[in-house]
Amino acid sequence: MKCTAVLTCEKIIIDKEGAHSIINVMLNAEIVIQKIEASQSPKQMAVPHDAVAPIVWWVYTVWHPSPEDAGKAFDQVYQAYWPNGDKFMESRLSFVLKDEGPMQTTFHIGGLPAGQVGKLKVLTWLDHQGHRVSEINEAYINIKHRPTASAGTPIIAYTT
């Protein structure tokens, strides 16, 4: 089985026919933390090293099977790592490949590691019967800390 796409996305919509619409591919995320008090201008605060932004984001993949893969059960493994290399999360998604056609998978992650500047690394691969059967595929989100935000500016902004 070969992976031909790994994307980190803000949102994915899947229609009843299974078509995937990818909303905002996340290449960069700019983070600002502000304290807002009544009748005062927002004050910037330091971003804690272990801060996790309370948002859900998605990992989208496309797999192209070989003829012998049809009918087999797979576990797709997902791992995300903080910019300093510490593991943020690991999970699995199980599926059975129905035929030889391309397989699209989506996986949501609750919380975006926002406390460290640098590349947030996402890894994914397939296991079959407890053994890795695909290459390890990577995607990255470059986390930046923005010094200030003006009125009306989102606290988390995704840029290309």
Backbone bond lengths (Angstrom), bond angles and torsions (degrees), N, CA, C in turn:
res aa  C-N    CA-C-N  psi(-1)  N-CA   C-N-CA  omega(-1)  CA-C   N-CA-C  phi
1 M - - - 1.456 - - 1.520 106.51 -
2 K 1.320 116.55 134.86 1.458 121.67 -178.39 1.523 110.29 -120.38
3 C 1.338 115.78 133.21 1.459 121.59 176.88 1.526 108.55 -89.31
4 T 1.331 116.27 129.29 1.469 119.93 179.42 1.522 112.99 -113.03
5 A 1.333 117.53 -5.52 1.468 119.85 177.40 1.524 109.64 -155.88
6 V 1.333 115.37 133.96 1.465 123.04 169.28 1.512 105.52 -134.64
7 L 1.330 116.92 117.81 1.459 121.92 -179.20 1.518 110.33 -129.31
8 T 1.325 116.19 138.65 1.457 121.46 169.95 1.521 106.33 -97.02
9 C 1.322 116.69 129.67 1.463 121.47 -171.20 1.526 111.09 -133.84
10 E 1.327 114.54 151.87 1.458 120.15 174.65 1.524 110.83 -70.85
11 K 1.328 116.38 -35.18 1.459 120.53 -175.88 1.524 109.14 -158.87
12 I 1.329 116.15 150.65 1.463 122.32 173.97 1.520 107.38 -135.40
13 I 1.320 115.40 133.82 1.457 121.15 176.51 1.525 107.08 -113.21
14 I 1.332 116.18 130.15 1.464 121.19 178.92 1.521 107.38 -117.18
15 D 1.333 116.47 120.68 1.469 118.46 -179.30 1.525 110.65 -82.02
16 K 1.330 116.04 176.76 1.462 120.21 -174.85 1.525 112.94 -66.58
17 E 1.323 117.85 -17.37 1.464 122.02 176.71 1.532 111.87 -89.82
18 G 1.342 116.24 -5.33 1.456 120.50 178.78 1.520 114.83 93.95
19 A 1.345 117.79 3.77 1.464 120.44 177.79 1.530 109.09 -71.66
20 H 1.321 116.31 135.11 1.462 122.41 -177.97 1.521 110.03 -100.88
21 S 1.316 116.27 129.90 1.464 122.32 172.23 1.516 107.50 -111.47
22 I 1.315 115.82 119.76 1.455 121.97 -176.78 1.518 108.32 -94.92
23 I 1.329 116.29 123.89 1.457 122.20 -178.11 1.524 108.24 -109.45
24 N 1.308 116.52 117.57 1.456 124.67 173.79 1.525 113.43 58.46
25 V 1.315 116.35 86.89 1.455 121.15 172.91 1.522 107.59 -64.43
26 M 1.318 116.14 126.41 1.465 121.28 -175.37 1.532 109.49 -93.44
27 L 1.327 116.11 108.39 1.460 121.62 173.85 1.519 110.72 -103.29
28 N 1.320 115.84 -33.55 1.463 123.34 179.95 1.518 108.90 -136.42
29 A 1.329 115.75 147.45 1.461 121.24 172.21 1.520 107.09 -133.98
30 E 1.335 116.18 124.89 1.462 121.34 178.62 1.525 108.29 -104.05
31 I 1.325 115.75 127.38 1.461 122.46 -172.13 1.523 109.86 -114.32
32 V 1.338 116.69 134.72 1.464 123.53 172.40 1.526 106.52 -135.14
33 I 1.330 117.05 134.58 1.469 120.39 172.20 1.517 107.11 -114.51
34 Q 1.333 114.97 127.62 1.464 120.56 -179.94 1.518 110.55 -128.74
35 K 1.308 113.99 147.20 1.456 120.94 173.32 1.518 106.81 -103.72
36 I 1.316 116.46 125.38 1.455 120.66 -178.62 1.524 108.55 -115.31
37 E 1.324 115.21 119.82 1.459 121.40 177.16 1.522 108.64 -113.08
38 A 1.309 116.65 150.99 1.464 121.81 -178.25 1.520 111.05 -53.33
39 S 1.301 116.23 134.04 1.469 124.77 175.98 1.524 113.84 61.47
40 Q 1.321 118.40 23.36 1.458 121.29 177.67 1.519 109.51 -131.91
41 S 1.308 115.32 157.59 1.461 120.70 175.08 1.524 109.11 -71.32
42 P 1.354 116.74 150.10 1.465 118.79 177.60 1.529 111.01 -60.13
43 K 1.329 115.97 141.47 1.451 121.81 178.48 1.523 108.54 -112.65
44 Q 1.320 115.44 129.38 1.458 119.31 178.83 1.515 110.11 -71.20
45 M 1.328 115.09 143.32 1.460 121.86 176.97 1.527 108.23 -123.37
46 A 1.308 116.54 156.01 1.460 120.72 175.26 1.533 108.94 -66.76
47 V 1.317 116.19 142.88 1.455 120.99 177.28 1.530 107.63 -83.15
48 P 1.334 118.32 119.73 1.468 119.56 178.77 1.526 111.15 -59.67
49 H 1.337 116.80 143.61 1.465 123.49 -176.06 1.528 112.72 -57.26
50 D 1.338 117.54 -30.25 1.463 121.33 -178.22 1.532 112.85 -107.19
51 A 1.339 116.79 20.66 1.473 120.73 -177.73 1.530 111.08 -64.64
52 V 1.321 115.19 136.82 1.464 122.38 174.90 1.522 106.84 -124.04
53 A 1.328 116.97 119.77 1.462 121.59 179.73 1.531 109.02 -72.12
54 P 1.332 117.81 136.48 1.472 121.66 -175.77 1.524 112.51 -80.38
55 I 1.312 115.83 65.32 1.463 120.46 177.18 1.523 109.31 -131.02
56 V 1.316 115.69 156.80 1.457 122.16 174.17 1.519 107.11 -101.26
57 W 1.330 116.57 133.52 1.460 121.79 175.87 1.528 107.76 -132.60
58 W 1.316 116.07 169.32 1.463 120.63 -167.96 1.529 111.38 -128.86
59 V 1.334 114.70 152.36 1.464 121.86 169.68 1.525 106.36 -117.26
60 Y 1.333 115.74 125.75 1.471 123.08 -178.94 1.526 108.32 -113.25
61 T 1.334 116.98 134.38 1.461 120.87 176.64 1.520 110.62 -135.61
62 V 1.322 114.76 153.90 1.465 122.10 172.85 1.525 106.88 -124.35
63 W 1.327 115.40 127.68 1.460 122.55 179.22 1.523 109.33 -115.05
64 H 1.330 116.50 138.06 1.466 122.11 175.76 1.525 108.00 -114.86
65 P 1.326 116.30 110.88 1.463 120.15 -175.68 1.524 112.86 -81.89
66 S 1.308 114.41 162.55 1.466 120.95 168.10 1.522 106.95 -93.42
67 P 1.334 118.40 163.80 1.474 119.77 -177.42 1.531 113.80 -55.02
68 E 1.327 118.45 -34.84 1.475 120.28 -178.14 1.531 113.00 -75.25
69 D 1.334 118.68 -8.66 1.465 121.50 178.54 1.530 113.22 -79.18
70 A 1.337 117.58 -21.72 1.469 120.96 -177.13 1.523 110.62 -58.91
71 G 1.339 115.57 133.87 1.457 122.70 178.31 1.519 114.55 86.69
72 K 1.318 118.18 -6.65 1.460 120.96 -178.63 1.532 111.26 -86.98
73 A 1.335 114.56 152.95 1.461 121.60 175.94 1.534 108.93 -95.99
74 F 1.319 115.07 136.80 1.464 121.48 -179.51 1.519 109.78 -129.23
75 D 1.324 115.45 154.29 1.458 123.06 167.95 1.512 106.58 -114.83
76 Q 1.327 116.56 122.49 1.454 119.79 173.04 1.521 107.06 -91.77
77 V 1.317 116.21 123.67 1.456 122.41 -178.69 1.520 108.25 -97.04
78 Y 1.330 115.60 135.44 1.470 122.29 177.46 1.520 108.15 -122.43
79 Q 1.322 116.15 134.45 1.458 121.64 172.41 1.521 107.74 -135.28
80 A 1.330 115.74 144.36 1.465 121.22 173.76 1.524 107.36 -128.49
81 Y 1.326 115.38 139.96 1.458 121.76 -177.12 1.522 110.75 -125.33
82 W 1.335 115.53 136.29 1.457 121.95 173.12 1.535 108.59 -60.00
83 P 1.331 117.59 159.61 1.472 119.44 176.83 1.532 114.30 -55.98
84 N 1.341 118.66 -28.45 1.472 120.00 179.31 1.526 112.45 -80.61
85 G 1.346 118.18 -0.48 1.460 122.19 177.38 1.511 115.53 98.02
86 D 1.337 118.44 -9.55 1.462 120.98 177.11 1.529 109.89 -69.91
87 K 1.343 116.34 142.82 1.469 120.13 179.14 1.520 110.06 -72.19
88 F 1.336 116.45 130.00 1.459 122.94 175.46 1.533 110.51 -89.44
89 M 1.340 116.31 -45.40 1.461 119.60 -178.25 1.519 110.49 -159.60
90 E 1.333 114.15 160.51 1.466 122.11 171.31 1.513 107.58 -146.74
91 S 1.335 115.78 138.81 1.457 120.38 178.16 1.523 108.98 -154.14
92 R 1.324 114.87 171.86 1.470 121.45 -179.79 1.522 109.85 -132.78
93 L 1.316 114.63 149.14 1.452 122.47 174.45 1.529 106.70 -128.19
94 S 1.328 117.31 120.25 1.464 121.98 -178.98 1.521 110.30 -95.10
95 F 1.331 115.34 141.33 1.461 119.99 174.85 1.525 109.50 -154.59
96 V 1.337 115.10 158.18 1.457 121.89 174.55 1.519 106.72 -111.35
97 L 1.303 115.95 129.13 1.468 121.02 179.89 1.524 108.51 -78.93
98 K 1.336 116.43 116.86 1.463 121.53 -174.25 1.522 112.94 -75.13
99 D 1.337 116.91 -38.77 1.462 119.99 -176.21 1.527 109.28 -150.04
100 E 1.326 116.13 -165.70 1.468 121.26 -177.65 1.522 113.28 -87.65
101 G 1.328 117.66 3.37 1.458 120.74 -178.47 1.521 111.69 -76.83
102 P 1.340 116.20 163.72 1.467 120.23 178.37 1.528 110.84 -58.96
103 M 1.320 115.58 144.88 1.464 122.70 -179.53 1.519 108.45 -115.73
104 Q 1.339 116.57 124.45 1.459 121.86 175.52 1.520 107.97 -102.31
105 T 1.331 116.20 135.03 1.456 119.81 175.47 1.520 109.03 -127.60
106 T 1.328 114.93 149.92 1.459 121.06 175.22 1.517 107.87 -133.67
107 F 1.316 115.23 145.22 1.449 121.39 -179.52 1.511 107.65 -143.09
108 H 1.333 117.68 130.98 1.463 119.80 179.67 1.522 110.67 -101.87
109 I 1.319 114.63 146.89 1.457 122.00 179.02 1.522 107.21 -122.46
110 G 1.309 116.42 125.96 1.462 121.89 -179.58 1.518 110.29 -88.23
111 G 1.298 116.70 105.55 1.460 122.22 178.82 1.517 111.47 107.50
112 L 1.327 115.11 130.74 1.464 121.40 178.09 1.522 109.09 -106.88
113 P 1.330 118.52 119.05 1.462 120.21 176.78 1.525 109.87 -59.71
114 A 1.316 116.86 113.54 1.464 121.19 -171.27 1.522 113.51 -120.28
115 G 1.316 118.59 -5.16 1.454 121.54 -171.60 1.510 116.14 -80.80
116 Q 1.320 117.76 -14.90 1.459 120.69 -176.14 1.521 110.77 -121.34
117 V 1.310 115.45 134.42 1.461 121.71 176.20 1.523 108.29 -77.70
118 G 1.323 116.18 137.71 1.463 121.35 177.10 1.515 110.84 132.18
119 K 1.337 115.43 -165.45 1.458 121.21 -174.92 1.519 111.56 -88.28
120 L 1.339 114.96 118.11 1.455 122.71 169.58 1.528 105.31 -80.20
121 K 1.331 117.01 121.05 1.467 121.01 -175.78 1.519 110.04 -101.73
122 V 1.336 115.84 134.48 1.451 123.08 175.80 1.529 107.43 -118.65
123 L 1.332 115.74 127.19 1.464 121.94 177.54 1.515 109.19 -116.65
124 T 1.334 116.16 147.17 1.461 120.25 173.88 1.519 109.21 -151.25
125 W 1.342 115.08 147.94 1.448 121.91 177.54 1.524 108.27 -158.98
126 L 1.332 115.63 173.19 1.462 120.86 178.95 1.521 110.97 -110.56
127 D 1.337 114.57 139.08 1.459 122.87 170.41 1.523 107.83 -112.96
128 H 1.335 115.75 146.55 1.468 122.04 172.41 1.521 106.28 -135.40
129 Q 1.314 116.01 122.33 1.463 123.26 -179.29 1.534 111.27 52.58
130 G 1.345 115.45 42.46 1.455 120.60 174.79 1.511 116.25 82.62
131 H 1.330 117.69 4.47 1.467 121.24 -179.30 1.522 110.34 -123.88
132 R 1.320 115.97 139.88 1.484 119.89 177.58 1.526 108.13 -68.30
133 V 1.352 115.70 130.88 1.465 121.38 -177.60 1.529 112.63 -123.74
134 S 1.336 116.66 9.93 1.464 119.54 177.46 1.519 108.95 -138.37
135 E 1.297 115.05 170.02 1.453 120.64 171.91 1.533 108.53 -67.54
136 I 1.320 116.62 159.01 1.465 120.91 171.45 1.523 106.47 -85.43
137 N 1.317 116.56 124.23 1.465 122.83 -176.20 1.518 109.21 -107.66
138 E 1.340 117.16 143.51 1.459 122.13 -173.12 1.521 111.92 -124.66
139 A 1.326 114.37 149.85 1.465 122.84 169.64 1.529 106.02 -143.50
140 Y 1.325 116.26 157.93 1.458 120.99 -176.25 1.519 110.72 -136.62
141 I 1.338 115.07 148.01 1.460 122.05 168.37 1.521 105.58 -123.61
142 N 1.319 116.65 123.41 1.455 121.01 179.27 1.531 108.85 -83.77
143 I 1.332 116.56 113.22 1.464 122.18 -178.60 1.524 108.64 -90.56
144 K 1.323 115.38 127.74 1.463 121.94 178.05 1.519 108.68 -124.87
145 H 1.316 116.34 150.46 1.465 120.89 173.06 1.516 107.11 -108.12
146 R 1.322 116.10 117.99 1.464 122.48 -179.81 1.523 108.33 -83.45
147 P 1.328 117.59 136.01 1.468 119.51 -176.43 1.526 113.87 -65.96
148 T 1.315 119.01 -39.00 1.460 120.48 -179.77 1.514 109.74 -147.57
149 A 1.300 114.20 161.69 1.461 120.85 174.56 1.515 107.96 -129.08
150 S 1.315 116.07 138.22 1.456 119.71 176.98 1.524 109.17 -86.07
151 A 1.323 116.21 168.00 1.459 121.02 179.59 1.517 110.07 -55.24
152 G 1.304 116.82 133.50 1.458 121.59 178.35 1.520 113.30 84.64
153 T 1.333 119.62 -3.89 1.458 122.27 179.46 1.515 109.21 -82.80
154 P 1.346 117.55 134.81 1.467 118.13 179.18 1.528 110.54 -65.52
155 I 1.318 115.16 151.07 1.467 121.13 179.18 1.525 109.99 -73.61
156 I 1.316 118.43 -30.70 1.456 122.70 173.49 1.508 106.73 -121.20
157 A 1.330 116.47 124.26 1.458 121.04 179.01 1.515 108.90 -123.97
158 Y 1.326 117.36 136.17 1.448 122.21 177.70 1.515 108.46 -102.89
159 T 1.317 116.50 131.98 1.456 120.09 -179.30 1.517 109.77 -129.19
160 T 1.315 115.31 160.44 1.463 119.80 177.78 1.497 110.79 -99.21
